Amino acid sequence: MVKIDKDKFDLDIINLKSRLKLAHYAYICMFIAILIWGVGLDSHNANKLGNTGNWYRMGLVFLAALIGVIALGRNASAAFRNTPRSIWLLLFYGVVAFFSSQLIPTHAFYVMWKAIEVILDVLIMIAIIGNKRPMDAVWQTHRIIFFLFLFLLVCAWVGAVVKPSLAFVPSRGVIPFTIQGAYPAQNGNSLAFVSAFIVFSSISRLFRERENRIFYYLLIVSAFITLILGQSRTSLVALFLALFVFFYFDKRKKFLVWGAIIGAPAILYSGATVLFSDYFMRSQSKELFTSLSGRTHGWEAAWSSFLENPLFGSGFAAAARTQILGVSGASTLHGSIFDVMVGVGLVGLIPWLLAIVFSVLGIYKLRKFKHPWITSPLGQNIHAEMLGLFVLVGVRSTTSSGASMHEHTFMILLILIAYTGVLKTVLQRDRKKSLKEMKW
C-alpha cells in the first residue's frame, strides 16, 4: 500500500498563500460595482427603476466582463470540465432571469441588466475554477471577500468619525441609534452582516494561523461591536449558529461545553435575558415583532403574485418592486426565495434552489470523504469554516434577498458552491490516482 504524506496533500489541495489570478480581478470589479459612494450617486427618477446615469457601476461591470472573458478564454476547457453542476444551475437561473424581461416590457432594460450581473458573477466564478489549481483559486476568492468586507468595516468607522450625522441614525430599543455605512452607503442590516462575516472568519483563522493573532482578536471585538450597533437580529442569530456549526465540525466541542457551562448561568442570573429581550424587541409591538418588522406582509403579497404566474414569474427584480413594494419603496422583498418566486417562477426557482440544496448536502457529506486532506487539521478547519458560512448565509437569506441577485451574499454563495463542487472533484480524482498507483 502506498503511504500518503498528509503534509503534501495540505499543499496540493489548498495553498493558503497562492496569488491572485486574472479572474479574481473581475470578481473584485463586480464586488466594488455594488458599492454606492454617496447618497446622490444612486439617485434616480422615482417613477423609474435603476439609474442609467450611474456610469461608475456600469463601467465596473463592463470592465469585469472584459477581464472575465479574457480569463475564461485562457482556460475554457479546464473551466467547463471542472465546473460543478450547481454552478451551471445558477447560470441557467441567470439566463431565465434575463428572458423574464419579456414578461414586464416596461422595465425590460432594468430586468436584463440585473440578470446580466448575475450571469457575469457566475461566469467569472467559472473562470476562477478554470485555473490550473482550482481549489487554490476558489480559496483565494474567499480570502479576497474577507479583505473586501474588512475594507467596508473600516470605511464605516471612518465615515462615523468624519460624518457622524450620516453614520448614526435614530432607532428604537435599548440602543437609541443604529450604525450604518456613510461612504460607501450601507444600511444597518448590511453592515451588520459584513461584521458577522468578519467575526466568524476571524475566529476560524485563529485556529489555523499562528501569526497576527492580536490583529484578529482586535478585529473580532471591533466587528462584534459593529454588529451589535447595527441592530440586525438575523445576522446576530446567524453568527452564533454558524459558530456552533464551526466548533462542532472542527471537533472543538469543548468550546461549546464550556460556553454552555459558563454562559448559561451568566445569562440566567445576571439579568442578561431581559437585556437580550429588549434588544431583540427594539420597542416593537408583539404584532410587529412576530411579522418580522412587517416582512411577512410582503411575503403574503409575494405568494399571491406567485400563484398568478407560478411557472415563469412576472419579471426578475422588477416585478417585486412594481407590483408589491412600489418603485420608490424597498428594493427587495427581504427574503431571497420570495424574490425568486415572484421574479422567475418555478422555472427559475427550481435550478436556484437545487444548486443550493445539492451544495449543502454535498459539503456535509464531504466531511466523511476518505482522504488525508479532509482529516488533516487544516482541511478539517477549512471545511468546518465553509459549513459554518453556509449557515451564516442561509440564515441571513431568510430576511434578505441578497442570495437571489448581484449582492454580497450571492457572491459568497458562489464561493461556497464552487468550493463544494471543486473539492469533491479534486478529492475523487486524487483518490483514483492513489488507487491506480496502489495497483501498480
N, C-alpha and C positions, 0 to 999 in steps of 0.2 A: 504494500500500500504506500502511495506517495504521501509523505508528510508535508502539510501545508504550513507555510510560515505566516502566522497571523499578522505580524507587523507589516509584511509585504502587502497583504490584502488591504490593510488600512489605507495604504498609499494608493493602491490600484483602484479602489472604489471611489474614494473622495480625497482629494488633496486640499487641505484647508488653506493653502497659500497659492492656489492657482491664480492666474492672471485673467484680466478682462479680455473677452473676445469681441469681435465686431458686433455681433448681435446684441451684446449687453448694452452697447451704446444706444441702440434703437430702443431697447427696453427702458433705459433711463430717460430718453426723449419722451416716450409715451407717458411715463410717470410724471415728469415735470409738466407735461401738457395739461394735466388735471388741475394743477395749481392755479389759483386766481390771485394775482398780485394787486390787491386793492379793490375797493368796492366798485369803482367806476368802470373797471375793465370788463366786467361781465354784465354791465347794464345793457338792456335792450328794450325794444318796444313791448309794452305789457300785453299786447294782443298777439304777439308772435313768440314762437318757440326758438330757442337758440340765439346766437349772436354772430351774424355774418361779418361783423366788424372786428371780431377777436382774432386778429392776424397772428398774435402771439401763439395761441393754441393751434390754429390751423397750420402755421409754419412748422411747429414742432412735430405735428402729426405727419406732415408731408416729408419732413426730414427723416423721421423714424421709418416711414415707408420705404424711402430710398435706401437707407442703410440696411433695413431688413431684407429687401430684395437682393441686394448685393451679397449679404451674408448667407441668405438661403441659396442663392445661385452657386456659391462656392462649395456647399456641402449638401446639395439637393438629394443625392442618392442616399447618403447616410441619414439625413433628416427624415425622409419618408420611410426608411427601413426601421429606424429606432423609435419613431413617434408612437406612443401608446394609443389604443383605440379611444380612450376617454378624451384625449386632445382632439382627435378627429370628430368626436361627437360634439364638442364645443365649437369646432369650426362649422359644422353643419348647423348648429344653433345660430351662429352668427349670420350664415347665409340665409336662413329662414327669416331672421330679423330684418335683413336687407330687403328681401322681397315683400315683407309685410308693409312696406311703404305704399304698395298699390292699394292697400285697404284704407288708407287715410290720405288721399291725394293732396289735401290742403296743406299737410305738413310732411309731404313725402321727402323733401330735401333733408329735413331735420332727422327723420327716421333713418334715411340712408347714411347720413353722417354718423349717427350714434352706432349704427350697425357696423359701419366700416371700422370704427375704433375698436370694436370687439374683435372683428376679423383680424385686424392688424395685431392686436395683442396675442391672439392665438398663433398667427403666422410667425411672429417674432419668437415665440416660445419654441415653435418647431425649428426655427433657425438655430436657436440655442442648443436644442437637442442634437442638431446635426454636427456638432463639433466632434473631434476625434475622441475626446474623453467626455462623453455626455453627462456623467454624474458630476464631474468637476464643474462643468458649465452650469448645470442646474443649481448646484450648491452655491456657486459664485453668485447666482441671481438672488438667492436667499440672503447672502451677505450684503449685496447691493441694496436691497429693500430695507434691511436693518439700518444701514447708514443713511438712507434717504429719509426714513422715519425719524432717525436721530436729528437730522437736519431740520425737519419740521418742528420737532420738540424745541430745539434751540431757537428757531425763528419765533416760536410762540412766546417764549420768555423774553426774547429781545424786544418783541413787539409790546409785551406787557410793560416793559420798562420805558420804552420810547413813547408809546401811545396807550396808556392805561385805560383811557375812556373807551377805546375800541376793544381792548383785551378782556376787560371785566364788565360783564353785563348783569344788571339786577336779576335776582332769582328768588324763588320761594324756598322755604325749608330751613334746615339748620344752618346751612351756609347761605348767606344773603346774596351771593353773586356766583356767576359761572365764568370760568376762564375759557376763552376762545382765541384762535389764531387771528392776528391782525394782518400780518404780511408774511406769507400768503394767508388769505382768508380761510379759516377753518372753524366750523361751529363746534360747540362744546362736545357733542357726541363723537364727531370725527377725531378731534384732538384727544379725547379720552381713549378711543380705540388705538390710536397711534401710541399713546402712553402704555396701554395694556400690552401691546405687542412688544414694546421695548423692555418692559419689566419681565415679561415671560422669557424672551430670547436672552436677556442678560443673565437671568437665573440659570438658564440652560448652559450658557457659556461658562459660568463659574465652575461647573462640574467637569469641564474638559479642557479649559485653558488655565495655565498656571500664571501667565503674565497678565498684567493690567487688572488685577483683582480689585484694587482700590477704586479704579475707574468704574468698574461695573457696579460696585456697591453704591457709589455716589449716583450713578445713572439709575439704579433701581429706586433709590429714595426719591430723587427728583421726579422721575417718571410716575411713581406711585402718587406723589403729592398732586401732580398734574391730573392724574386720573380721578382722584377724589374731588378736586376743584372743578373738573369737567362735568361732574354730576351725571355721568352716564351709567345708569344702573345695569344695563345689559352688558356693557364692557367689563364692569366690575365682577359680575357673576361669571362672565366668560373667562376672565383671568383666573379665578380661583378653581373653576372646573378644569381649565387647561393645566394648571399646576398640579392638581390632583392626578390627572392622567399622566403627566410627565413623571412625577415621583413614583407612581405605581409601575409604569413600564420601564423606567430606568432602574428598577429594583432598589429603590431608596425608600422603602416603606417605613423605615424608622422615622423619617421626617414627618410622615403622615401620623404615625402613632404619637410622637412627641407633640405634634401640633394639636392633636385631639386632647392629650393629657393636660397640656398647659393652656391651650386656647379655650376649651370648653368651660372650665371653672372661671377663667378670667372674664369671659363674656357673661356668664350667668350671674356672677357675684359682684361685678364692677358697675353694673348699670349700663353696660355697653349695648344690651339688647334694646333698650329704649332709644339710645342714640342711633343705632342702626335702623330701627323702625322709623324714626323721624327723618333720617337721611333718605331712606327709600320712598317714604310717602311724599316728601317735599311739600308738605302742607296741602296736598291734593285731597279732594273728597274721595270717599271709597269708590264711588262710581267712576270717577276719572282715573283713579289708580288701576282699577280692575280692567278698564278699557285700554290700558297701556298708553295713557295720555292721549286717548282718542283714536289710536291706531286701528282698533278693532272695528270702528265705524267705517273707516276707509276700506278695510278688508271685506266687510259685508257688501259694500258697493262694488268692490272688485269681483267678488264671487258672482254677483248678479250680472256684471258685464261679461264675465267669462261664460256664463250659461247662455248668453245671447249669441256668442261666437266661439263655441268651445273648440273647434277644430283649428282654425287659423288665427284666432285672436282678432284684435282691432287695430293693430299698428304698434310696433315696438317703440317703447319710451314715450311716444306722443299720446297714445290713447288714454293712458292713466292720467295724464295732465289735462287733456282737453275734455274728457268725458267724466272724470271723477273729481280731480283735485282743483281744476281751474288753472288756466295758464299762468296767472300771477300768484298762485298758491305754492304749496310744496312741490318739489320737483320729482318726488318718487312716492310710492305707497308705503315706504318704510317696512318692507317685507319682501325679500327677493322673490319668493315663489309667487306672490301675488302680481308683481310687476311682469313676471314671465308669463303667467296665465293670461293676463289681460292683453299683453302685447302680442304674443305669438301663439297662444293657444296650445293645444296638445302637441301639435307638430313641432313646436319649439321646446315645450316643457319636457317632453319625454327624453330627447337627447341630452338636454341640460341636466335633468335630474339623474339620468343613467350615468353620465360622466362622473357625477359626484358620488353616487352610490357605489359604482364599481371601484372608485378610488378609495373610498372609506373602507370597504370590505377588503380591498387588496392590501392596503397598508397595514391593516390589522392582522391579516394572515401572514404577511411577510416577516413578522416578528418571530415566527417559528420556523422560518426557512433554514434548512440545514446548510449553513455556510459560515465559515470562520468570521467573516466581517460582521455579520449580524450579532454574533455572540461576543465580539470584542468590546471593550469598554467604549471606544469611540463610536463604533457602529450602533451599539445599544443606546448611547446617549443621543446621537443624532436622530435615530428612529423614534425614540421617545419624544423628542422635541417636535418632530413633524406630526406625530399623533396628537400632541397637545395643541399644535397650531390648527389642526383640523377642527378641534373642539372650539378653539377661540374664534375661528372664522365662522363656524357653524352657528354658534350661539349669537354672535354679532349679526348674522344674516337673518335671524328671526325678526328683528326690528329695524333692519336696514336693507336697502336694495342694492348695496354695493357689489354683491356677488353676481348680479344679473346684467351688469353693464360695465363700461370702462371706468372703473373706480379702483381705489387702493385694494379693496377686498378682493375684487376679481383678479387682480394681478398677483396677489398672494395665493389665491385658489389655484391659479395656473401653475405656480411653483410646486404646490403640494401634489397636484395631479401628475405633473411631469416627473417629480421625484418618485412617486409610487410606481408609475409605469416603467420608467427607465431603470430604476433599481431592480425591478423584477426581471427585466430583460438581461441586464448585466449579470445578475447572480445566476440566472439559469444558464446563460452562455458560459460563464466561468465554471459552473459545476459540470457541464457537459465536457468541457475541455479537460477538467481534472479526471473525470471518469475515463475519458479516452486515453489519457496518459497512464492511468492505472492498468488498463487492459494491455497496453504495450509493455 
